Structures are given as C-alpha cells and as structure tokens.
Amino acid sequence: MYRYDEFDHAFVQERVAQFRDQVTRRLNGELTEEEFRPLRLMNGLYLQLHAYMLRVAIPYGVLSSRQLHKLADIATKYDRGYAHFTTRQNLQYNWPRLEDMPDILDELASVEMHALQTSGNCIRNITADQYAGVAADEIEDPRICGEILRQWSSLHPEFSFLPRKFKIAITGSPRDRAAIKLHDIGIVMVRNPAGETGCEFWVGGGQGRTPVIAKCINAFVPRRDMLSYSEAILRVYNMHGRRDNIYKARIKILVNEIGIDEFRRQTDEQWALIRGGALDVPAEEIARITAYFAPPAYEKLAPNPAGFVQKRDSDPAFAAWLRSNVAAHKIPGYAIVNISLKPIGGIPGDATDVQMHVAADLAKRYSFDELRVTHEQNLTFADVRQSDLYDLWRQLGEHGLATPNIGLVSDIIACPGLDYCALANARSIPVAQRISERFADLKRQHDIGDLKIKISGCINACGHHHVGHIGILGVDKKGTEFYQITLGGSADENASIGEILGAAFSYDEVVDAVEKVVETYLKIRTGPDENFLAAVRRAGIAPFKDALYAVR
C-alpha cells in the first residue's frame, strides 16, 4: 500500500497544528460556533444531533493492520469503544469531545491517516473496488490511479470551494463493485483496441433528492491524461455549477441542464488548454506509485487443497460462510474473504474496538498485513490462503465477525438516521435491526438469494436507498416516522434507480411490508436461479404493489 513521502508527512502535521490552534480559540470563546464551523468541516468534524462526529479518510478503502489498531485505540481512548464504517470507505467516531480532537488527529497522523476533505465543498475521499489487485477480470489495479487522484485533489487550490461536495470512484474491472455510476466522476480502467490502458469516464451521477445515473462522457482517456481530463471536468463544473441554490448545486444538475453533449464539448475545450502540460502523469511517476501496490509474495499453491475441501464438506456452517463470504481470487490457492459487519440484530457497519484489534491481528497473520473497507459497510481480506480459511473463520466467529450473510437480505446498508443525524427524518438503524431479525434464519436467506436492502433516514440518501434492490426511505409525516419503499435499484455496472411502490408505511408496518415484498418475489420468480433484481426487472413492480396495497 502507499506510504507517505516527506511532503505528505509535513502536510498532515501542519494541518494538525493549525487545527489545534483553532480548537483552542473555539474553547476559549475567541471563535463562535458559526466562525468555527468551516474550520472544523475542513478537518472532517461535524456537529451531529447529540455530539461531534469525526470522519476519517481511508483512501480507496485500504488499511494496514497498524492503522486499524490505531483506529481501535482511538475508539477506546476518545470515544465509546466502537466506530462506524461508512458507504464512502471512511470511518466515523460518533462521540469525540472537541477538546480531544487535536490529539486524535495527531494520533491519526502517526499512522499516516487524516480527516481532511471528508467534508466540505471539495473533492472527497477517493473510493475504489475492494477487490482491487486480486479480481480475475481486472484490467488494472485501480488503487494506482486512485492514489494519483488523491495526491492531485488534496487541497487543490482551485477545487477547495466547489459549488458542492464532489465524489470520485474508480474500478479496474468490468464488474462494478465501486458504484462508479452513482458518483460525480466515475472511472473504469479499460483497454483500447491497441492494448493501451486508459480510463473510461462517467460524469453526473448521484443520489440525494435527485437520483441520477452517470453518463459516459469519454470512452477512452489515456492514463497519462487522467488528471488533465479530470481537471477539465472540474473546471466546467466550477464555472457553471450553481452556488445560489444548494439543491441545484451538484454536477448532476448541471449535466442534466446543459446536456451531456454540451458538457462534453466544454470539457474538451478546457482539456485542450491544459492537456500535454504539467498535469500529464509521467511514466516514471506511474511506475513509482505502482511499486507501492506490487503483489505480495504469493506462494505457488494448488487450488482446493485436501484439508480445505475436507473441512468444507464436513462442516455445514463453514460451507455456508464460504458460500456467501468468500470470493474467487486470481491466484490459485488463494481466496478473497469478506467480513460482515452486519450481525443479526446489530448496527450495520459498526465494529467494536476489540473487533477492530482482532481484524487487524488476523489481517497481519492471514492477509499480508492489509485489509479493505467496502462501500457496503463491510471489511475484506484480499489475500488469504485457502488452507487458512477454516482457522480464520473460527477465529472470526469467536468475535462475532463470521456472520455468513454477504449479499443476502440481512446484509443491509443503513445510514445513522435519526439516532445520530440532525438532518434525518426517521430512524434507520432500528429498521435494519428488525429486518435482519425477521430474516435471521440462514436457510431462508440463502433460499431468497442475492438481495440488497438499503435504508436512508432522509432524502440525502446516505444509505443509498435509491439503488437498493429494496430501498427504504424514512420520511416525516406530521412528526411521525413513515417509510417509502422502492424496488429495482442497483449500483453495479447495470445501475438503475428504484421505482416507488406507493404510499409510505409506518414504523410498525415497514418490516411486514418488506417481508410481503420478499414473499411475492418467491411466488413469482421463474426458479431459484432468477434473483430478486432480475424478477423485478422482468415482472415490473405491479405484482408487488398489488400484494402490498390490495388489502390496505
């Protein structure tokens, strides 16, 4: 993984020192909360419903064991013994004290981490496919370009005060695990007919109150031109993006208003001014960054060793975990392990300090001292020997980290909702907990199959409800929580926005409504090979609407 150079170290330490002074002035009353607000936001510090919240950047989702140990230590020392992994591959502390913030940032800096640009109208944390470097269908490891984008975007003087926040995601595979079409800029690593590696650019995606699937603006940008083309897009947005209306400020609104063809024309116009200049990424710089992501020292192993097969065939619980939580690796004899942070009845994305220490120790022992954060609020060990899977599974299980539900109905994405967030209209966490409890039976979950439920407590869509196979949006009706259900959303390479079923359901009704939707799917599917999303796309929402509203 990437290691800070001298500039990175100095840059982060200087910002910690600056913020220490700003916090001191706030605590002394020299700064009002309104004056302090933009300063804290630039350092990832929010004021939530009950307390401050610190959002820590995890660039392209990659952590070392040392870093995760530090995150756990901070949760113990400065918070309430846990932390929350988010849909942008960040980590959040929900209860830090303002007076402790400089020390927290100083401790983060000691392990090459920070909270810069996790808030504000700037380029946020660059996210990527959690299978980067190990997916068999990968064109190129997207972390390389992700790191180049991180360096370019960090405190970029022209893009520190954009019309609105700006999010970039990148994947190296045709199979999209990074939701690139729901981002302001989405990048797919591709090859042209000549075999050259480049970037396919998508622009104008997003969720919130106006969900939009991004549009392809350029099918092939040479890799050396990635930064200049990105900057050209940002220039057009910075010039024309709305600053007078927060609800119309995102790039998706601009692209929709002027059209993708006009946006492309203006981008090309800006690109012509800067292409071939200082933003060209030199081959030697690409090589330098690539060296940080060199493959680990894989052993030459035979796939499916006898001991692994014997354990798989004799232990049904282990086999169930393999079925849902383990994915194929490009190197024979290795596997990708996904660790669910969605125990039945638990809070999606939360991990205790003990669990984080355990995950860090296990990553060091079994996965070359590295782990990944996924945009679906789980963790991934990218490089585990198949012969170690059984021992890893047992040790994960001892600490509540072996729930075998990745991609199943209880693997729910949920925002903090009204339990924490001042913007929320309704609770998300209790709804997710109740749904997972309703579908706790593992055999039933596997019979239902691939089903992604996503829950947001307000229209800002931090729980990505628009692109859930089943999406749930909390709304307020005269001080009472109700939940609107959508069907047919998806965040993958065939991204789609879910369609609203009808009138919202009360807090007491919503779990029964979800179960009715699932039961209807099981009745109408053509067979066990037709998953939920395929059934909705084939049959439409009419059968589900009839089942839900016929007797209301």
LOFIDREN-934324 format. One line per field, with one value per residue (C-alpha): residue number from 1; residue in one letter; chain; y negated, z negated, x negated. Coordinates in Angstrom, 2 decimals, always signed. Example, Ala and Ser with C-alpha at 12.3 -4.5 7.8 and 13.67 -1.06 7.14 Angstrom:
BEGIN
k	1  2;
r	a  s;
c	A  A;
yy	+4.50  +1.06;
zz	-7.80  -7.14;
xx	-12.30  -13.67;
END
This chain:
BEGIN
k	1  2  3  4  5  6  7  8  9  10  11  12  13  14  15  16  17  18  19  20  21  22  23  24  25  26  27  28  29  30  31  32  33  34  35  36  37  38  39  40  41  42  43  44  45  46  47  48  49  50  51  52  53  54  55  56  57  58  59  60  61  62  63  64  65  66  67  68  69  70  71  72  73  74  75  76  77  78  79  80  81  82  83  84  85  86  87  88  89  90  91  92  93  94  95  96  97  98  99  100  101  102  103  104  105  106  107  108  109  110  111  112  113  114  115  116  117  118  119  120  121  122  123  124  125  126  127  128  129  130  131  132  133  134  135  136  137  138  139  140  141  142  143  144  145  146  147  148  149  150  151  152  153  154  155  156  157  158  159  160  161  162  163  164  165  166  167  168  169  170  171  172  173  174  175  176  177  178  179  180  181  182  183  184  185  186  187  188  189  190  191  192  193  194  195  196  197  198  199  200  201  202  203  204  205  206  207  208  209  210  211  212  213  214  215  216  217  218  219  220  221  222  223  224  225  226  227  228  229  230  231  232  233  234  235  236  237  238  239  240  241  242  243  244  245  246  247  248  249  250  251  252  253  254  255  256  257  258  259  260  261  262  263  264  265  266  267  268  269  270  271  272  273  274  275  276  277  278  279  280  281  282  283  284  285  286  287  288  289  290  291  292  293  294  295  296  297  298  299  300  301  302  303  304  305  306  307  308  309  310  311  312  313  314  315  316  317  318  319  320  321  322  323  324  325  326  327  328  329  330  331  332  333  334  335  336  337  338  339  340  341  342  343  344  345  346  347  348  349  350  351  352  353  354  355  356  357  358  359  360  361  362  363  364  365  366  367  368  369  370  371  372  373  374  375  376  377  378  379  380  381  382  383  384  385  386  387  388  389  390  391  392  393  394  395  396  397  398  399  400  401  402  403  404  405  406  407  408  409  410  411  412  413  414  415  416  417  418  419  420  421  422  423  424  425  426  427  428  429  430  431  432  433  434  435  436  437  438  439  440  441  442  443  444  445  446  447  448  449  450  451  452  453  454  455  456  457  458  459  460  461  462  463  464  465  466  467  468  469  470  471  472  473  474  475  476  477  478  479  480  481  482  483  484  485  486  487  488  489  490  491  492  493  494  495  496  497  498  499  500  501  502  503  504  505  506  507  508  509  510  511  512  513  514  515  516  517  518  519  520  521  522  523  524  525  526  527  528  529  530  531  532  533  534  535  536  537  538  539  540  541  542  543  544  545  546  547  548  549  550  551  552;
r	m  y  r  y  d  e  f  d  h  a  f  v  q  e  r  v  a  q  f  r  d  q  v  t  r  r  l  n  g  e  l  t  e  e  e  f  r  p  l  r  l  m  n  g  l  y  l  q  l  h  a  y  m  l  r  v  a  i  p  y  g  v  l  s  s  r  q  l  h  k  l  a  d  i  a  t  k  y  d  r  g  y  a  h  f  t  t  r  q  n  l  q  y  n  w  p  r  l  e  d  m  p  d  i  l  d  e  l  a  s  v  e  m  h  a  l  q  t  s  g  n  c  i  r  n  i  t  a  d  q  y  a  g  v  a  a  d  e  i  e  d  p  r  i  c  g  e  i  l  r  q  w  s  s  l  h  p  e  f  s  f  l  p  r  k  f  k  i  a  i  t  g  s  p  r  d  r  a  a  i  k  l  h  d  i  g  i  v  m  v  r  n  p  a  g  e  t  g  c  e  f  w  v  g  g  g  q  g  r  t  p  v  i  a  k  c  i  n  a  f  v  p  r  r  d  m  l  s  y  s  e  a  i  l  r  v  y  n  m  h  g  r  r  d  n  i  y  k  a  r  i  k  i  l  v  n  e  i  g  i  d  e  f  r  r  q  t  d  e  q  w  a  l  i  r  g  g  a  l  d  v  p  a  e  e  i  a  r  i  t  a  y  f  a  p  p  a  y  e  k  l  a  p  n  p  a  g  f  v  q  k  r  d  s  d  p  a  f  a  a  w  l  r  s  n  v  a  a  h  k  i  p  g  y  a  i  v  n  i  s  l  k  p  i  g  g  i  p  g  d  a  t  d  v  q  m  h  v  a  a  d  l  a  k  r  y  s  f  d  e  l  r  v  t  h  e  q  n  l  t  f  a  d  v  r  q  s  d  l  y  d  l  w  r  q  l  g  e  h  g  l  a  t  p  n  i  g  l  v  s  d  i  i  a  c  p  g  l  d  y  c  a  l  a  n  a  r  s  i  p  v  a  q  r  i  s  e  r  f  a  d  l  k  r  q  h  d  i  g  d  l  k  i  k  i  s  g  c  i  n  a  c  g  h  h  h  v  g  h  i  g  i  l  g  v  d  k  k  g  t  e  f  y  q  i  t  l  g  g  s  a  d  e  n  a  s  i  g  e  i  l  g  a  a  f  s  y  d  e  v  v  d  a  v  e  k  v  v  e  t  y  l  k  i  r  t  g  p  d  e  n  f  l  a  a  v  r  r  a  g  i  a  p  f  k  d  a  l  y  a  v  r;
c	A  A  A  A  A  A  A  A  A  A  A  A  A  A  A  A  A  A  A  A  A  A  A  A  A  A  A  A  A  A  A  A  A  A  A  A  A  A  A  A  A  A  A  A  A  A  A  A  A  A  A  A  A  A  A  A  A  A  A  A  A  A  A  A  A  A  A  A  A  A  A  A  A  A  A  A  A  A  A  A  A  A  A  A  A  A  A  A  A  A  A  A  A  A  A  A  A  A  A  A  A  A  A  A  A  A  A  A  A  A  A  A  A  A  A  A  A  A  A  A  A  A  A  A  A  A  A  A  A  A  A  A  A  A  A  A  A  A  A  A  A  A  A  A  A  A  A  A  A  A  A  A  A  A  A  A  A  A  A  A  A  A  A  A  A  A  A  A  A  A  A  A  A  A  A  A  A  A  A  A  A  A  A  A  A  A  A  A  A  A  A  A  A  A  A  A  A  A  A  A  A  A  A  A  A  A  A  A  A  A  A  A  A  A  A  A  A  A  A  A  A  A  A  A  A  A  A  A  A  A  A  A  A  A  A  A  A  A  A  A  A  A  A  A  A  A  A  A  A  A  A  A  A  A  A  A  A  A  A  A  A  A  A  A  A  A  A  A  A  A  A  A  A  A  A  A  A  A  A  A  A  A  A  A  A  A  A  A  A  A  A  A  A  A  A  A  A  A  A  A  A  A  A  A  A  A  A  A  A  A  A  A  A  A  A  A  A  A  A  A  A  A  A  A  A  A  A  A  A  A  A  A  A  A  A  A  A  A  A  A  A  A  A  A  A  A  A  A  A  A  A  A  A  A  A  A  A  A  A  A  A  A  A  A  A  A  A  A  A  A  A  A  A  A  A  A  A  A  A  A  A  A  A  A  A  A  A  A  A  A  A  A  A  A  A  A  A  A  A  A  A  A  A  A  A  A  A  A  A  A  A  A  A  A  A  A  A  A  A  A  A  A  A  A  A  A  A  A  A  A  A  A  A  A  A  A  A  A  A  A  A  A  A  A  A  A  A  A  A  A  A  A  A  A  A  A  A  A  A  A  A  A  A  A  A  A  A  A  A  A  A  A  A  A  A  A  A  A  A  A  A  A  A  A  A  A  A  A  A  A  A  A  A  A  A  A  A  A  A  A  A  A  A  A  A  A  A  A  A  A  A  A  A  A  A  A  A  A  A  A  A  A  A  A  A  A  A  A  A  A  A  A  A  A  A  A  A  A  A  A  A  A  A  A  A  A  A  A  A  A  A  A;
yy	+0.00  -3.62  -5.13  -8.85  -10.73  -13.76  -16.13  -14.04  -13.92  -17.66  -18.49  -16.48  -17.56  -21.23  -20.86  -19.17  -22.08  -24.60  -22.84  -22.59  -26.38  -26.72  -24.38  -26.28  -29.53  -27.96  -26.59  -29.97  -31.72  -33.60  -31.90  -31.49  -28.19  -29.86  -31.09  -27.69  -25.69  -25.99  -25.32  -22.10  -20.88  -21.20  -18.76  -16.27  -17.31  -17.51  -18.59  -15.88  -15.51  -14.73  -15.30  -15.96  -13.30  -12.83  -11.29  -9.71  -9.23  -5.76  -6.41  -3.82  -1.75  -0.32  +0.09  +1.67  +3.66  +0.90  -1.68  +0.39  +0.96  -2.80  -3.36  -0.86  -2.58  -5.93  -4.37  -3.13  -6.28  -9.04  -7.54  -4.87  -1.78  -1.45  -3.08  -3.08  -2.17  -4.18  -3.82  -6.00  -3.74  -6.18  -5.57  -7.69  -8.32  -9.42  -10.71  -12.52  -15.58  -18.80  -19.29  -15.87  -16.49  -17.77  -14.77  -12.40  -13.96  -13.79  -10.08  -9.53  -11.34  -8.98  -6.13  -8.17  -8.95  -12.13  -13.54  -16.16  -16.60  -14.21  -17.17  -20.47  -21.50  -19.81  -16.53  -13.92  -10.59  -8.69  -5.30  -2.07  +1.59  +3.57  +6.41  +4.17  +6.11  +9.57  +9.74  +12.13  +9.84  +6.73  +4.58  +2.74  +2.22  -0.93  -1.88  -3.20  -5.80  -6.28  -7.33  -9.66  -11.23  -11.55  -13.43  -15.71  -16.50  -17.07  -20.77  -21.58  -25.41  -25.67  -22.99  -23.60  -25.63  -23.97  -24.66  -21.45  -18.32  -16.16  -12.40  -10.20  -6.39  -4.12  -0.44  +1.73  +4.37  +4.58  +5.85  +2.69  +3.12  -0.59  -2.07  -4.35  -5.36  -6.97  -9.41  -12.88  -11.26  -7.52  -5.92  -2.44  -1.18  +0.10  +1.11  -0.22  +1.94  +1.26  +2.80  -0.50  -1.06  -4.08  -5.42  -5.40  -8.49  -8.77  -12.04  -13.43  -10.53  -10.93  -10.23  -12.61  -14.25  -13.97  -10.49  -10.27  -7.56  -9.00  -9.39  -8.29  -11.40  -9.76  -6.08  -6.22  -8.73  -7.68  -7.03  -9.83  -12.26  -11.15  -14.20  -16.77  -15.32  -15.21  -18.81  -19.83  -18.36  -20.14  -23.44  -23.30  -22.43  -25.14  -27.76  -26.87  -24.96  -26.70  -28.44  -30.19  -27.04  -24.11  -21.77  -22.50  -22.73  -19.21  -18.46  -16.08  -19.08  -20.94  -17.95  -17.49  -21.17  -21.70  -18.08  -15.63  -16.69  -20.34  -19.36  -17.15  -20.00  -22.39  -19.76  -19.11  -22.85  -23.11  -19.92  -21.37  -24.22  -22.01  -18.67  -17.93  -20.19  -19.93  -17.58  -14.86  -11.94  -10.91  -7.23  -7.20  -8.59  -5.92  -3.34  -4.80  -4.65  -1.20  +0.13  -0.59  +1.77  +4.60  +8.02  +9.65  +12.67  +15.26  +18.90  +21.39  +23.32  +25.95  +24.85  +26.52  +28.36  +31.58  +30.23  +27.28  +29.49  +31.91  +29.12  +27.58  +30.88  +31.92  +28.66  +27.12  +23.87  +23.38  +24.24  +21.64  +18.97  +19.92  +19.74  +16.17  +14.53  +15.92  +14.93  +16.25  +14.93  +14.55  +16.57  +20.35  +21.49  +18.08  +16.59  +13.20  +13.11  +10.69  +9.97  +9.00  +6.09  +6.92  +9.43  +10.32  +7.56  +5.48  +1.97  +2.11  +1.00  +0.76  +2.52  +2.53  +1.67  +5.34  +6.44  +3.94  +5.19  +8.77  +7.93  +6.15  +9.13  +11.59  +9.45  +9.43  +13.19  +14.28  +11.48  +9.86  +7.22  +5.44  +5.19  +3.23  +1.30  +1.85  -0.72  +1.70  +1.21  +4.47  +5.46  +7.54  +9.61  +9.70  +12.42  +15.47  +18.94  +21.44  +23.70  +20.96  +20.31  +22.70  +21.35  +17.77  +18.48  +19.98  +17.04  +14.53  +16.41  +16.09  +12.32  +12.01  +11.40  +14.54  +13.79  +15.64  +13.10  +11.08  +10.07  +11.59  +10.00  +9.26  +7.60  +4.22  +0.80  -1.82  -5.41  -6.56  -8.09  -9.88  -8.10  -10.38  -12.68  -16.16  -16.03  -12.77  -12.48  -8.91  -6.13  -3.76  -1.59  -0.05  +0.75  +2.53  +4.44  +5.56  +6.68  +8.72  +10.35  +11.14  +12.90  +14.38  +17.96  +18.64  +21.31  +18.84  +16.17  +18.48  +19.52  +15.86  +15.35  +12.14  +9.23  +5.82  +3.74  +0.14  -2.30  -6.09  -8.22  -11.22  -12.28  -12.91  -9.16  -8.37  -4.81  -4.60  -3.62  -4.75  -1.88  +0.84  +3.87  +2.90  -0.73  -2.22  -5.99  -7.46  -10.40  -12.58  -12.95  -15.48  -14.31  -10.59  -8.30  -6.67  -4.67  -4.76  -1.59  -1.43  +1.63  +2.39  +0.19  +1.31  -0.19  +2.21  +1.95  +2.11  -0.67  -1.70  -3.87  -2.09  -2.77  -3.93  -1.33  -3.61  -5.14  -5.00  -2.57  -3.37  -2.28  +0.60  +1.68  +1.41  +4.75  +6.63  +4.76  +5.87  +9.44  +9.22  +7.98  +10.91  +13.43  +12.01  +12.42  +16.07  +16.66  +15.01  +15.97  +18.39  +20.52  +20.29  +19.01  +15.85  +13.43  +10.66  +7.88  +9.98  +10.82  +7.16  +6.15  +8.92  +8.55  +4.87  +3.55  +4.34  +7.76  +6.27  +3.25  +5.48  +7.64  +4.67  +2.40  +4.67  +5.05  +1.73;
zz	+0.00  +0.42  -2.20  -2.92  -1.49  -3.16  -1.69  -2.96  -6.49  -6.64  -5.02  -7.52  -10.59  -9.65  -9.37  -12.79  -14.33  -12.65  -13.89  -17.42  -17.46  -16.01  -18.62  -21.42  -20.18  -19.97  -23.51  -24.77  -23.17  -20.65  -17.83  -17.71  -16.54  -13.27  -12.77  -13.79  -11.54  -8.23  -10.04  -11.66  -8.50  -6.60  -9.17  -8.95  -12.17  -12.11  -14.78  -14.82  -16.73  -20.11  -19.78  -17.42  -14.81  -13.24  -9.77  -8.97  -5.36  -4.18  -0.62  +1.84  -1.21  -2.09  -5.67  -7.19  -10.41  -12.17  -11.06  -12.17  -15.56  -15.91  -14.91  -17.59  -20.19  -19.38  -19.79  -23.24  -24.42  -22.93  -22.00  -23.40  -22.32  -18.76  -15.34  -12.22  -8.68  -6.03  -2.43  -1.29  -2.77  -5.65  -9.38  -11.79  -15.51  -16.89  -20.37  -20.40  -22.59  -20.94  -23.31  -22.28  -18.55  -18.02  -19.90  -17.83  -14.61  -15.89  -16.61  -13.15  -11.60  -13.42  -11.24  -8.03  -8.32  -8.47  -8.22  -5.54  -2.80  -4.38  -4.48  -2.72  +0.89  +2.13  +3.68  +1.03  +0.26  +3.49  +3.35  +5.21  +5.69  +2.54  +4.77  +6.31  +7.34  +6.85  +9.15  +12.05  +14.57  +13.59  +16.34  +13.89  +10.16  +9.64  +6.44  +8.56  +10.29  +7.03  +5.27  +8.12  +7.90  +4.13  +4.42  +7.13  +5.29  +1.79  +1.03  +4.74  +4.67  +7.46  +6.14  +2.39  +2.59  +5.28  +5.69  +3.72  +2.49  +5.19  +5.17  +7.37  +7.57  +9.64  +10.60  +12.59  +13.56  +15.89  +12.84  +10.88  +7.12  +6.55  +7.70  +10.16  +11.95  +8.78  +8.48  +9.74  +11.66  +12.14  +13.77  +15.23  +16.23  +19.83  +22.78  +26.30  +29.43  +29.46  +25.99  +24.26  +20.77  +20.17  +18.37  +19.30  +17.70  +16.43  +15.12  +13.32  +11.19  +7.70  +5.26  +2.79  +3.64  +7.38  +8.10  +11.43  +13.20  +14.59  +18.34  +20.26  +21.31  +22.76  +23.52  +23.52  +21.93  +21.99  +18.48  +18.72  +19.38  +16.45  +14.30  +17.06  +18.15  +14.53  +14.07  +17.27  +15.92  +12.59  +14.36  +16.24  +13.06  +11.07  +13.67  +14.16  +11.06  +9.04  +5.87  +5.20  +4.53  +2.53  +4.03  +7.57  +6.91  +7.75  +11.11  +11.96  +12.17  +14.48  +16.77  +16.93  +17.64  +20.45  +21.68  +21.84  +25.37  +24.38  +21.16  +23.20  +25.63  +22.85  +21.14  +24.36  +24.75  +21.30  +21.82  +24.94  +22.80  +20.26  +21.95  +22.55  +19.75  +16.06  +15.41  +17.67  +15.39  +16.22  +16.84  +14.09  +11.59  +12.55  +12.08  +8.67  +7.44  +8.99  +6.94  +3.74  +4.94  +6.10  +5.47  +2.18  +2.06  +3.12  +2.70  +5.50  +4.24  +5.59  +5.61  +3.26  +1.01  -0.54  -4.10  -2.98  -0.93  -3.83  -6.23  -3.67  -3.02  -6.66  -8.37  -7.09  -8.98  -7.41  -3.99  -4.45  -5.28  -2.23  -0.04  -0.93  -2.27  -0.18  +3.43  +6.10  +6.21  +9.37  +7.82  +7.45  +3.85  +2.51  +1.72  +1.05  -2.35  -3.10  -6.76  -7.54  -9.92  -9.85  -12.64  -13.11  -15.22  -15.07  -13.81  -10.16  -9.75  -13.44  -14.90  -18.49  -19.46  -20.31  -16.90  -15.15  -17.05  -16.18  -12.49  -12.45  -14.04  -11.67  -8.62  -9.67  -10.14  -7.18  -4.57  -4.20  -6.84  -4.87  -4.73  -2.81  -3.70  -1.30  -0.24  -1.58  -5.15  -5.46  -5.51  -3.08  -3.42  +0.15  -0.04  -2.18  -1.51  -1.07  -3.54  -6.20  -5.62  -8.28  -11.04  -10.02  -10.04  -13.54  -14.94  -13.30  -14.77  -18.29  -17.99  -16.12  -12.75  -10.88  -10.03  -6.71  -5.00  -2.44  +0.34  -1.43  -2.85  -6.26  -4.75  -4.97  -4.26  -6.64  -7.43  -11.09  -10.71  -13.50  -16.17  -15.34  -12.39  -12.73  -9.10  -9.41  -9.36  -10.64  -12.26  -10.02  -12.44  -14.29  -10.99  -9.75  -13.01  -12.90  -9.26  -9.95  -12.92  -10.82  -8.25  -10.72  -9.50  -7.28  -5.20  -4.40  -3.48  -1.03  +0.47  +1.09  +2.57  +3.70  +2.26  +1.29  -1.12  -1.64  -4.14  -4.40  -7.18  -4.88  -1.23  -1.35  -0.70  -2.75  -2.96  +0.87  +0.81  +4.42  +5.64  +3.28  +4.76  +1.98  +0.98  -2.17  -2.71  -6.05  -5.77  -8.34  -8.38  -10.99  -13.43  -12.79  -11.05  -7.81  -5.26  -1.49  +0.39  +3.82  +5.90  +8.68  +7.84  +8.44  +8.01  +10.23  +13.89  +14.80  +12.40  +12.01  +9.76  +7.85  +8.55  +5.76  +4.89  +3.40  +0.11  -2.76  -5.68  -9.36  -11.56  -12.85  -9.33  -7.35  -8.32  -7.45  -4.14  -3.34  -4.15  -1.87  +0.95  +0.42  +0.28  +3.52  +5.18  +4.10  +5.62  +8.98  +9.68  +12.52  +10.39  +7.83  +10.50  +11.03  +8.35  +6.86  +9.12  +12.27  +11.19  +10.62  +13.97  +15.71  +13.95  +13.01  +9.70  +10.34  +8.58  +5.53  +5.49  +5.68  +2.82  +0.58  +1.20  +2.19  -1.38  -2.88;
xx	+0.00  -1.05  -3.37  -3.58  -6.52  -8.14  -5.56  -2.64  -4.07  -4.70  -1.37  +0.69  -1.30  -0.95  +2.81  +2.96  +1.06  +3.34  +6.46  +5.08  +4.84  +8.36  +9.85  +8.09  +9.59  +13.06  +12.81  +11.58  +14.54  +12.40  +14.33  +18.10  +19.57  +20.51  +16.93  +15.54  +17.87  +15.95  +12.67  +13.89  +15.57  +12.30  +10.91  +13.77  +15.51  +19.31  +21.77  +24.41  +27.66  +26.09  +22.35  +19.49  +18.68  +15.25  +15.00  +11.62  +10.49  +9.49  +8.25  +9.58  +10.57  +7.15  +5.87  +2.79  +3.05  +1.12  +3.64  +6.62  +5.03  +4.68  +8.32  +9.32  +7.12  +8.75  +12.21  +11.17  +9.43  +11.55  +14.93  +17.26  +15.37  +16.61  +16.51  +18.67  +17.57  +19.40  +20.55  +17.63  +14.97  +14.50  +14.63  +16.66  +16.40  +19.74  +18.83  +15.45  +15.02  +13.96  +11.04  +9.65  +9.83  +6.25  +4.84  +6.99  +5.76  +2.19  +2.59  +4.07  +1.11  -1.26  +0.07  +0.37  +4.07  +6.13  +9.66  +9.00  +11.60  +14.09  +16.45  +16.99  +17.45  +14.32  +13.19  +13.96  +12.26  +11.45  +13.17  +12.40  +13.24  +12.44  +11.17  +8.50  +5.43  +6.97  +10.02  +9.52  +11.22  +9.27  +7.74  +5.52  +5.31  +7.44  +5.59  +2.72  +4.87  +6.75  +3.56  +2.60  +6.07  +5.72  +2.45  +3.83  +7.04  +5.65  +6.15  +6.26  +6.40  +8.97  +11.28  +11.31  +14.55  +16.63  +20.36  +20.97  +19.21  +17.61  +17.14  +14.95  +14.94  +12.74  +12.77  +10.41  +12.97  +15.96  +17.87  +18.55  +18.15  +17.44  +20.79  +18.98  +22.21  +23.54  +20.64  +19.84  +16.99  +16.79  +13.75  +13.39  +9.95  +10.20  +8.03  +8.40  +8.07  +4.31  +3.99  +3.25  +4.60  +6.80  +9.84  +13.50  +15.03  +18.60  +19.96  +23.00  +24.14  +25.51  +28.30  +29.93  +33.24  +32.48  +31.05  +29.23  +27.21  +23.98  +23.45  +20.39  +18.51  +15.38  +14.91  +11.11  +8.77  +5.10  +3.84  +1.26  +4.15  +6.30  +5.53  +5.87  +9.21  +10.44  +9.37  +11.16  +14.41  +13.93  +13.23  +16.53  +18.38  +16.62  +17.51  +21.17  +22.28  +24.99  +23.86  +27.16  +29.20  +27.82  +30.42  +29.24  +25.52  +24.30  +22.69  +25.54  +27.88  +25.51  +25.06  +28.83  +29.50  +26.99  +26.94  +24.06  +23.08  +22.64  +20.89  +18.54  +17.87  +16.95  +14.83  +12.93  +12.46  +10.91  +8.91  +7.30  +5.94  +4.18  +3.53  -0.12  -1.28  -2.05  +0.87  -0.47  -1.31  -4.91  -5.53  -8.14  -5.62  -3.10  -5.86  -6.76  -3.16  -2.67  -5.59  -3.65  -0.92  -3.15  -1.58  -2.56  -4.84  -2.30  -3.25  -2.81  +0.19  +2.51  +6.16  +8.65  +6.15  +7.39  +7.64  +9.75  +12.08  +12.50  +13.46  +15.82  +17.59  +17.86  +18.84  +22.11  +21.58  +18.16  +19.61  +22.36  +19.78  +17.69  +20.77  +21.64  +18.48  +15.62  +14.92  +12.57  +9.01  +6.92  +4.07  +4.61  +4.80  +5.88  +9.28  +10.89  +12.59  +15.41  +16.09  +19.64  +20.22  +23.94  +24.62  +28.26  +29.78  +26.61  +25.95  +24.80  +21.19  +20.32  +17.27  +16.08  +12.54  +11.96  +13.27  +11.02  +7.98  +8.92  +9.40  +6.04  +4.26  +5.92  +5.11  +1.47  +1.46  +3.56  +3.68  +0.26  +0.92  +3.65  +7.43  +10.03  +13.20  +16.10  +18.68  +21.29  +20.01  +18.08  +14.39  +12.34  +9.17  +7.90  +5.25  +6.00  +4.62  +7.44  +5.66  +6.07  +9.76  +11.06  +8.81  +9.61  +13.34  +13.21  +11.26  +13.59  +16.52  +15.15  +15.55  +18.85  +17.22  +18.25  +21.88  +22.39  +24.63  +22.67  +25.09  +28.08  +31.21  +29.63  +26.52  +28.26  +26.77  +28.15  +27.24  +27.09  +30.55  +32.36  +30.32  +27.38  +28.01  +29.53  +30.73  +32.66  +36.44  +36.63  +34.64  +32.69  +30.75  +33.74  +35.45  +32.33  +32.06  +35.68  +35.43  +32.32  +34.03  +37.10  +34.88  +32.41  +32.82  +29.81  +31.52  +34.27  +31.72  +29.97  +33.30  +34.10  +30.62  +28.96  +30.96  +29.63  +31.69  +30.58  +32.09  +31.83  +33.24  +33.76  +33.70  +29.94  +29.68  +26.58  +27.93  +28.10  +31.78  +32.28  +30.09  +31.24  +32.94  +35.31  +34.84  +36.33  +36.55  +37.57  +39.97  +41.67  +45.44  +46.53  +43.89  +44.40  +41.89  +43.00  +41.04  +41.32  +40.31  +38.67  +37.86  +35.40  +32.44  +28.88  +25.40  +23.44  +22.42  +26.13  +27.01  +30.63  +32.80  +35.54  +39.21  +41.51  +44.14  +46.77  +47.82  +45.34  +45.59  +45.44  +42.55  +44.67  +45.68  +42.45  +40.85  +44.07  +44.11  +40.56  +41.47  +44.50  +42.26  +39.90  +42.74  +44.14  +40.75  +40.57  +44.01  +43.33  +39.73  +39.23  +36.90  +34.11  +31.72  +33.80  +32.65  +34.75  +33.49  +33.97  +37.53  +38.39  +36.93  +38.88  +42.23  +42.18  +43.47  +47.16  +47.20  +45.51  +47.79  +50.85  +49.58  +48.84  +51.79  +54.68  +55.92  +54.78;
END
